[in-house]
Amino acid sequence: MIGISLSSCINDILFGEVLEEDVDYIITSSVFNNEQELEDLITKNIEDGIWKKEFREPIRALLSRLEIRQPRRDKGNSYFPLLIRSCWVSSEDEIIWND
């Protein structure tokens, strides 16, 4: 299973809607280049109410274990998956890209 929304996919795993072992990787439109930028992203998502602050450590642990792909960082700022119906797909063939 491939995730195409970092925040939604992490929530799905944390709340038991998706099993971590079923996740191949997550593609995100977020961009972070180092641990501090990732920490800033976690903090912003908590401050914005997307993630709960009591899950900070489980979120960090998940992000360290999961493969996170960042096409905007690697291929250009406008290259990212469009979220249509679900934040989970079975293959990249199902993804509509904003390129």
SEPA-191485 format. One record per residue: residue number from 1; x, y, z of N, C-alpha, C in turn. Coordinates in Angstrom, 1 decimal. Example, Ala and Ser with C-alpha at 12.3 -4.5 7.8 and 13.67 -1.06 7.14 Angstrom:
% residues 2
<pt pos="1" n_px="13.2" n_py="-5.7" n_pz="7.8" ca_px="12.3" ca_py="-4.5" ca_pz="7.8" c_px="13.2" c_py="-3.3" c_pz="7.8"/>
<pt pos="2" n_px="12.8" n_py="-2.2" n_pz="7.1" ca_px="13.7" ca_py="-1.1" ca_pz="7.1" c_px="12.9" c_py="0.0" c_pz="7.9"/>
END
This chain:
% residues 99
<pt pos="1" n_px="0.8" n_py="-1.2" n_pz="0.0" ca_px="0.0" ca_py="0.0" ca_pz="0.0" c_px="0.9" c_py="1.2" c_pz="0.0"/>
<pt pos="2" n_px="0.5" n_py="2.2" n_pz="-0.8" ca_px="1.3" ca_py="3.5" ca_pz="-0.9" c_px="0.4" c_py="4.6" c_pz="-0.4"/>
<pt pos="3" n_px="1.0" n_py="5.4" n_pz="0.5" ca_px="0.3" ca_py="6.6" ca_pz="1.0" c_px="0.7" c_py="7.8" c_pz="0.2"/>
<pt pos="4" n_px="-0.3" n_py="8.7" n_pz="0.0" ca_px="0.0" ca_py="10.0" ca_pz="-0.7" c_px="-0.4" c_py="11.2" c_pz="0.1"/>
<pt pos="5" n_px="-0.4" n_py="11.1" n_pz="1.4" ca_px="-0.6" ca_py="12.3" ca_pz="2.2" c_px="0.1" c_py="11.9" c_pz="3.6"/>
<pt pos="6" n_px="1.2" n_py="12.6" n_pz="3.8" ca_px="1.9" ca_py="12.3" ca_pz="5.0" c_px="1.1" c_py="12.4" c_pz="6.3"/>
<pt pos="7" n_px="0.4" n_py="13.5" n_pz="6.5" ca_px="-0.3" ca_py="13.7" ca_pz="7.7" c_px="-1.5" c_py="12.8" c_pz="7.9"/>
<pt pos="8" n_px="-2.3" n_py="12.6" n_pz="6.8" ca_px="-3.4" ca_py="11.7" ca_pz="6.9" c_px="-3.0" c_py="10.2" c_pz="7.0"/>
<pt pos="9" n_px="-1.9" n_py="9.8" n_pz="6.4" ca_px="-1.4" ca_py="8.5" ca_pz="6.5" c_px="-0.9" c_py="8.1" c_pz="7.8"/>
<pt pos="10" n_px="-0.2" n_py="9.1" n_pz="8.4" ca_px="0.4" ca_py="8.9" ca_pz="9.8" c_px="-0.8" c_py="8.7" c_pz="10.7"/>
<pt pos="11" n_px="-1.8" n_py="9.6" n_pz="10.6" ca_px="-3.0" ca_py="9.5" ca_pz="11.5" c_px="-3.7" c_py="8.1" c_pz="11.3"/>
<pt pos="12" n_px="-3.8" n_py="7.7" n_pz="10.1" ca_px="-4.5" ca_py="6.3" ca_pz="9.8" c_px="-3.7" c_py="5.2" c_pz="10.5"/>
<pt pos="13" n_px="-2.4" n_py="5.3" n_pz="10.5" ca_px="-1.6" ca_py="4.3" ca_pz="11.2" c_px="-1.7" c_py="4.4" c_pz="12.7"/>
<pt pos="14" n_px="-1.6" n_py="5.6" n_pz="13.2" ca_px="-1.7" ca_py="5.9" ca_pz="14.6" c_px="-3.0" c_py="5.4" c_pz="15.2"/>
<pt pos="15" n_px="-4.1" n_py="5.6" n_pz="14.5" ca_px="-5.4" ca_py="5.3" ca_pz="15.0" c_px="-5.8" c_py="3.9" c_pz="14.6"/>
<pt pos="16" n_px="-4.9" n_py="3.1" n_pz="14.0" ca_px="-5.2" ca_py="1.7" ca_pz="13.7" c_px="-6.0" c_py="1.4" c_pz="12.5"/>
<pt pos="17" n_px="-6.3" n_py="2.4" n_pz="11.7" ca_px="-7.0" ca_py="2.2" ca_pz="10.5" c_px="-6.2" c_py="1.5" c_pz="9.4"/>
<pt pos="18" n_px="-4.9" n_py="1.6" n_pz="9.4" ca_px="-4.0" ca_py="1.0" ca_pz="8.5" c_px="-2.8" c_py="0.4" c_pz="9.4"/>
<pt pos="19" n_px="-2.4" n_py="-0.8" n_pz="9.1" ca_px="-1.3" ca_py="-1.4" ca_pz="9.8" c_px="0.0" c_py="-1.0" c_pz="9.2"/>
<pt pos="20" n_px="1.0" n_py="-0.6" n_pz="10.0" ca_px="2.3" ca_py="-0.2" ca_pz="9.5" c_px="2.9" c_py="-1.2" c_pz="8.6"/>
<pt pos="21" n_px="2.8" n_py="-2.4" n_pz="8.9" ca_px="3.4" ca_py="-3.5" ca_pz="8.0" c_px="2.8" c_py="-3.6" c_pz="6.6"/>
<pt pos="22" n_px="1.6" n_py="-3.0" n_pz="6.5" ca_px="1.0" ca_py="-3.0" ca_pz="5.1" c_px="1.4" c_py="-1.8" c_pz="4.3"/>
<pt pos="23" n_px="2.2" n_py="-0.9" n_pz="4.8" ca_px="2.6" ca_py="0.3" ca_pz="4.1" c_px="3.9" c_py="0.0" c_pz="3.4"/>
<pt pos="24" n_px="3.9" n_py="0.2" n_pz="2.1" ca_px="5.2" ca_py="0.1" ca_pz="1.3" c_px="6.0" c_py="1.4" c_pz="1.5"/>
<pt pos="25" n_px="5.4" n_py="2.5" n_pz="1.3" ca_px="6.0" ca_py="3.8" ca_pz="1.5" c_px="4.9" c_py="4.9" c_pz="1.4"/>
<pt pos="26" n_px="5.3" n_py="6.1" n_pz="1.8" ca_px="4.4" ca_py="7.3" ca_pz="1.7" c_px="5.1" c_py="8.3" c_pz="0.8"/>
<pt pos="27" n_px="4.3" n_py="8.8" n_pz="-0.1" ca_px="4.8" ca_py="10.0" ca_pz="-0.9" c_px="4.2" c_py="11.2" c_pz="-0.3"/>
<pt pos="28" n_px="5.0" n_py="12.2" n_pz="-0.1" ca_px="4.5" ca_py="13.4" ca_pz="0.5" c_px="4.8" c_py="14.7" c_pz="-0.3"/>
<pt pos="29" n_px="3.9" n_py="15.6" n_pz="-0.3" ca_px="4.2" ca_py="16.9" ca_pz="-0.9" c_px="5.0" c_py="17.8" c_pz="0.0"/>
<pt pos="30" n_px="5.2" n_py="17.4" n_pz="1.3" ca_px="6.1" ca_py="18.1" ca_pz="2.2" c_px="7.5" c_py="18.0" c_pz="1.8"/>
<pt pos="31" n_px="8.3" n_py="19.0" n_pz="2.1" ca_px="9.7" ca_py="19.0" ca_pz="1.9" c_px="10.5" c_py="19.2" c_pz="3.1"/>
<pt pos="32" n_px="11.4" n_py="18.3" n_pz="3.5" ca_px="12.3" ca_py="18.4" ca_pz="4.6" c_px="13.6" c_py="17.8" c_pz="4.2"/>
<pt pos="33" n_px="14.7" n_py="18.5" n_pz="4.5" ca_px="16.0" ca_py="18.0" ca_pz="4.1" c_px="16.9" c_py="17.5" c_pz="5.2"/>
<pt pos="34" n_px="16.4" n_py="17.6" n_pz="6.5" ca_px="17.2" ca_py="17.2" ca_pz="7.6" c_px="16.3" c_py="17.0" c_pz="8.8"/>
<pt pos="35" n_px="16.9" n_py="16.5" n_pz="9.9" ca_px="16.1" ca_py="16.2" ca_pz="11.1" c_px="15.4" c_py="17.4" c_pz="11.7"/>
<pt pos="36" n_px="16.1" n_py="18.6" n_pz="11.6" ca_px="15.5" ca_py="19.8" ca_pz="12.2" c_px="14.2" c_py="20.2" c_pz="11.4"/>
<pt pos="37" n_px="14.3" n_py="20.1" n_pz="10.0" ca_px="13.2" ca_py="20.5" ca_pz="9.2" c_px="12.1" c_py="19.5" c_pz="9.4"/>
<pt pos="38" n_px="12.4" n_py="18.2" n_pz="9.6" ca_px="11.3" ca_py="17.2" ca_pz="9.9" c_px="10.7" c_py="17.5" c_pz="11.3"/>
<pt pos="39" n_px="11.5" n_py="17.9" n_pz="12.3" ca_px="11.0" ca_py="18.3" ca_pz="13.6" c_px="10.1" c_py="19.5" c_pz="13.5"/>
<pt pos="40" n_px="10.5" n_py="20.5" n_pz="12.6" ca_px="9.7" ca_py="21.7" ca_pz="12.4" c_px="8.3" c_py="21.3" c_pz="11.8"/>
<pt pos="41" n_px="8.3" n_py="20.3" n_pz="10.9" ca_px="7.1" ca_py="19.9" ca_pz="10.2" c_px="6.2" c_py="19.2" c_pz="11.2"/>
<pt pos="42" n_px="6.8" n_py="18.4" n_pz="12.1" ca_px="6.0" ca_py="17.7" ca_pz="13.1" c_px="5.3" c_py="18.8" c_pz="14.1"/>
<pt pos="43" n_px="6.1" n_py="19.7" n_pz="14.5" ca_px="5.6" ca_py="20.8" ca_pz="15.4" c_px="4.5" c_py="21.6" c_pz="14.7"/>
<pt pos="44" n_px="4.7" n_py="21.9" n_pz="13.4" ca_px="3.7" ca_py="22.7" ca_pz="12.7" c_px="2.4" c_py="21.9" c_pz="12.6"/>
<pt pos="45" n_px="2.5" n_py="20.6" n_pz="12.3" ca_px="1.3" ca_py="19.8" ca_pz="12.2" c_px="0.6" c_py="19.6" c_pz="13.5"/>
<pt pos="46" n_px="1.3" n_py="19.6" n_pz="14.6" ca_px="0.7" ca_py="19.6" ca_pz="16.0" c_px="0.1" c_py="20.9" c_pz="16.3"/>
<pt pos="47" n_px="0.8" n_py="22.0" n_pz="16.0" ca_px="0.2" ca_py="23.3" ca_pz="16.2" c_px="-1.1" c_py="23.6" c_pz="15.4"/>
<pt pos="48" n_px="-1.1" n_py="23.0" n_pz="14.2" ca_px="-2.3" ca_py="23.2" ca_pz="13.3" c_px="-3.4" c_py="22.3" c_pz="13.6"/>
<pt pos="49" n_px="-3.2" n_py="21.4" n_pz="14.6" ca_px="-4.2" ca_py="20.4" ca_pz="15.0" c_px="-4.4" c_py="19.2" c_pz="14.1"/>
<pt pos="50" n_px="-3.4" n_py="19.0" n_pz="13.2" ca_px="-3.4" ca_py="17.8" ca_pz="12.3" c_px="-3.0" c_py="16.6" c_pz="13.1"/>
<pt pos="51" n_px="-2.0" n_py="16.7" n_pz="13.9" ca_px="-1.5" ca_py="15.6" ca_pz="14.8" c_px="-1.7" c_py="16.0" c_pz="16.2"/>
<pt pos="52" n_px="-1.9" n_py="15.1" n_pz="17.1" ca_px="-2.0" ca_py="15.4" ca_pz="18.5" c_px="-0.6" c_py="15.4" c_pz="19.2"/>
<pt pos="53" n_px="-0.5" n_py="16.4" n_pz="20.1" ca_px="0.9" ca_py="16.5" ca_pz="20.7" c_px="1.3" c_py="15.3" c_pz="21.5"/>
<pt pos="54" n_px="0.3" n_py="14.6" n_pz="22.1" ca_px="0.7" ca_py="13.4" ca_pz="22.9" c_px="1.2" c_py="12.3" c_pz="22.0"/>
<pt pos="55" n_px="1.1" n_py="12.4" n_pz="20.7" ca_px="1.6" ca_py="11.4" ca_pz="19.7" c_px="3.0" c_py="11.8" c_pz="19.1"/>
<pt pos="56" n_px="3.6" n_py="12.9" n_pz="19.6" ca_px="4.8" ca_py="13.3" ca_pz="19.1" c_px="5.9" c_py="12.2" c_pz="19.0"/>
<pt pos="57" n_px="6.1" n_py="11.5" n_pz="20.0" ca_px="7.1" ca_py="10.4" ca_pz="20.0" c_px="6.7" c_py="9.2" c_pz="19.1"/>
<pt pos="58" n_px="5.5" n_py="8.8" n_pz="19.1" ca_px="5.1" ca_py="7.7" ca_pz="18.1" c_px="5.2" c_py="8.2" c_pz="16.7"/>
<pt pos="59" n_px="4.9" n_py="9.5" n_pz="16.4" ca_px="5.1" ca_py="10.0" ca_pz="15.1" c_px="6.5" c_py="10.0" c_pz="14.7"/>
<pt pos="60" n_px="7.4" n_py="10.5" n_pz="15.6" ca_px="8.8" ca_py="10.4" ca_pz="15.3" c_px="9.3" c_py="9.0" c_pz="14.9"/>
<pt pos="61" n_px="8.8" n_py="8.1" n_pz="15.8" ca_px="9.2" ca_py="6.7" ca_pz="15.6" c_px="8.7" c_py="6.2" c_pz="14.2"/>
<pt pos="62" n_px="7.5" n_py="6.4" n_pz="13.9" ca_px="6.9" ca_py="6.0" ca_pz="12.6" c_px="7.7" c_py="6.6" c_pz="11.5"/>
<pt pos="63" n_px="8.0" n_py="7.9" n_pz="11.5" ca_px="8.7" ca_py="8.6" ca_pz="10.4" c_px="10.1" c_py="8.1" c_pz="10.3"/>
<pt pos="64" n_px="10.7" n_py="7.6" n_pz="11.4" ca_px="12.1" ca_py="7.0" ca_pz="11.2" c_px="12.0" c_py="5.6" c_pz="10.6"/>
<pt pos="65" n_px="10.9" n_py="4.9" n_pz="10.8" ca_px="10.8" ca_py="3.5" ca_pz="10.3" c_px="10.3" c_py="3.4" c_pz="8.9"/>
<pt pos="66" n_px="9.4" n_py="4.3" n_pz="8.5" ca_px="8.8" ca_py="4.3" ca_pz="7.2" c_px="9.6" c_py="4.9" c_pz="6.1"/>
<pt pos="67" n_px="9.5" n_py="4.4" n_pz="4.9" ca_px="10.1" ca_py="5.1" ca_pz="3.8" c_px="9.2" c_py="6.2" c_pz="3.3"/>
<pt pos="68" n_px="9.8" n_py="7.4" n_pz="3.4" ca_px="9.1" ca_py="8.6" ca_pz="3.0" c_px="9.7" c_py="9.2" c_pz="1.7"/>
<pt pos="69" n_px="8.9" n_py="9.3" n_pz="0.6" ca_px="9.5" ca_py="9.8" ca_pz="-0.6" c_px="9.0" c_py="11.2" c_pz="-0.8"/>
<pt pos="70" n_px="9.9" n_py="12.1" n_pz="-1.3" ca_px="9.6" ca_py="13.5" ca_pz="-1.4" c_px="9.8" c_py="14.0" c_pz="-2.8"/>
<pt pos="71" n_px="8.9" n_py="13.8" n_pz="-3.7" ca_px="9.1" ca_py="14.2" ca_pz="-5.1" c_px="9.3" c_py="15.7" c_pz="-5.3"/>
<pt pos="72" n_px="8.7" n_py="16.5" n_pz="-4.5" ca_px="8.9" ca_py="18.0" ca_pz="-4.7" c_px="10.4" c_py="18.3" c_pz="-4.4"/>
<pt pos="73" n_px="11.0" n_py="17.7" n_pz="-3.4" ca_px="12.4" ca_py="17.9" ca_pz="-3.1" c_px="13.3" c_py="17.4" c_pz="-4.3"/>
<pt pos="74" n_px="12.9" n_py="16.2" n_pz="-4.8" ca_px="13.8" ca_py="15.5" ca_pz="-5.7" c_px="13.5" c_py="15.8" c_pz="-7.2"/>
<pt pos="75" n_px="12.3" n_py="16.3" n_pz="-7.5" ca_px="12.0" ca_py="16.5" ca_pz="-9.0" c_px="11.5" c_py="17.9" c_pz="-9.3"/>
<pt pos="76" n_px="11.4" n_py="18.7" n_pz="-8.3" ca_px="10.9" ca_py="20.1" ca_pz="-8.5" c_px="9.7" c_py="20.4" c_pz="-7.7"/>
<pt pos="77" n_px="9.5" n_py="21.7" n_pz="-7.4" ca_px="8.5" ca_py="22.1" ca_pz="-6.4" c_px="7.1" c_py="21.8" c_pz="-6.9"/>
<pt pos="78" n_px="6.8" n_py="21.7" n_pz="-8.1" ca_px="5.4" ca_py="21.6" ca_pz="-8.6" c_px="5.1" c_py="20.1" c_pz="-8.8"/>
<pt pos="79" n_px="6.0" n_py="19.2" n_pz="-8.5" ca_px="5.7" ca_py="17.7" ca_pz="-8.8" c_px="5.3" c_py="17.1" c_pz="-7.5"/>
<pt pos="80" n_px="4.0" n_py="16.8" n_pz="-7.4" ca_px="3.5" ca_py="16.1" ca_pz="-6.2" c_px="2.2" c_py="15.3" c_pz="-6.6"/>
<pt pos="81" n_px="1.8" n_py="14.3" n_pz="-5.8" ca_px="0.6" ca_py="13.6" ca_pz="-6.1" c_px="-0.7" c_py="14.4" c_pz="-5.7"/>
<pt pos="82" n_px="-1.7" n_py="14.4" n_pz="-6.5" ca_px="-3.0" ca_py="15.0" ca_pz="-6.2" c_px="-3.8" c_py="14.0" c_pz="-5.4"/>
<pt pos="83" n_px="-4.4" n_py="14.4" n_pz="-4.3" ca_px="-5.2" ca_py="13.6" ca_pz="-3.5" c_px="-6.6" c_py="13.7" c_pz="-4.0"/>
<pt pos="84" n_px="-7.2" n_py="12.6" n_pz="-4.5" ca_px="-8.5" ca_py="12.6" ca_pz="-5.2" c_px="-9.5" c_py="12.0" c_pz="-4.2"/>
<pt pos="85" n_px="-9.5" n_py="10.7" n_pz="-4.0" ca_px="-10.5" ca_py="10.0" ca_pz="-3.2" c_px="-10.0" c_py="9.5" c_pz="-1.9"/>
<pt pos="86" n_px="-8.8" n_py="9.0" n_pz="-1.9" ca_px="-8.2" ca_py="8.4" ca_pz="-0.7" c_px="-6.7" c_py="8.7" c_pz="-0.6"/>
<pt pos="87" n_px="-6.2" n_py="8.7" n_pz="0.6" ca_px="-4.8" ca_py="8.9" ca_pz="0.7" c_px="-4.0" c_py="7.6" c_pz="0.6"/>
<pt pos="88" n_px="-4.6" n_py="6.5" n_pz="0.2" ca_px="-4.0" ca_py="5.2" ca_pz="0.0" c_px="-4.3" c_py="4.7" c_pz="-1.4"/>
<pt pos="89" n_px="-3.2" n_py="4.2" n_pz="-2.1" ca_px="-3.4" ca_py="3.5" ca_pz="-3.4" c_px="-2.6" c_py="2.2" c_pz="-3.3"/>
<pt pos="90" n_px="-3.0" n_py="1.3" n_pz="-4.3" ca_px="-2.3" ca_py="0.1" ca_pz="-4.4" c_px="-1.0" c_py="0.1" c_pz="-5.2"/>
<pt pos="91" n_px="-1.0" n_py="1.1" n_pz="-6.2" ca_px="0.2" ca_py="1.2" ca_pz="-7.0" c_px="0.3" c_py="2.7" c_pz="-7.5"/>
<pt pos="92" n_px="1.5" n_py="3.0" n_pz="-7.9" ca_px="1.7" ca_py="4.4" ca_pz="-8.4" c_px="0.9" c_py="4.7" c_pz="-9.7"/>
<pt pos="93" n_px="0.5" n_py="3.6" n_pz="-10.4" ca_px="-0.4" ca_py="3.8" ca_pz="-11.5" c_px="-1.7" c_py="4.5" c_pz="-11.2"/>
<pt pos="94" n_px="-2.1" n_py="4.4" n_pz="-10.0" ca_px="-3.4" ca_py="5.0" ca_pz="-9.5" c_px="-3.2" c_py="6.5" c_pz="-9.1"/>
<pt pos="95" n_px="-2.0" n_py="7.0" n_pz="-9.1" ca_px="-1.7" ca_py="8.4" ca_pz="-8.7" c_px="-1.8" c_py="9.3" c_pz="-9.8"/>
<pt pos="96" n_px="-2.5" n_py="10.4" n_pz="-9.6" ca_px="-2.6" ca_py="11.5" ca_pz="-10.5" c_px="-1.6" c_py="12.5" c_pz="-10.1"/>
<pt pos="97" n_px="-0.6" n_py="12.8" n_pz="-10.9" ca_px="0.5" ca_py="13.7" ca_pz="-10.6" c_px="0.2" c_py="15.2" c_pz="-11.0"/>
<pt pos="98" n_px="0.6" n_py="16.1" n_pz="-10.2" ca_px="0.5" ca_py="17.5" ca_pz="-10.6" c_px="1.9" c_py="17.9" c_pz="-11.2"/>
<pt pos="99" n_px="2.1" n_py="17.6" n_pz="-12.4" ca_px="3.4" ca_py="17.9" ca_pz="-13.1" c_px="3.2" c_py="18.7" c_pz="-14.3"/>
END
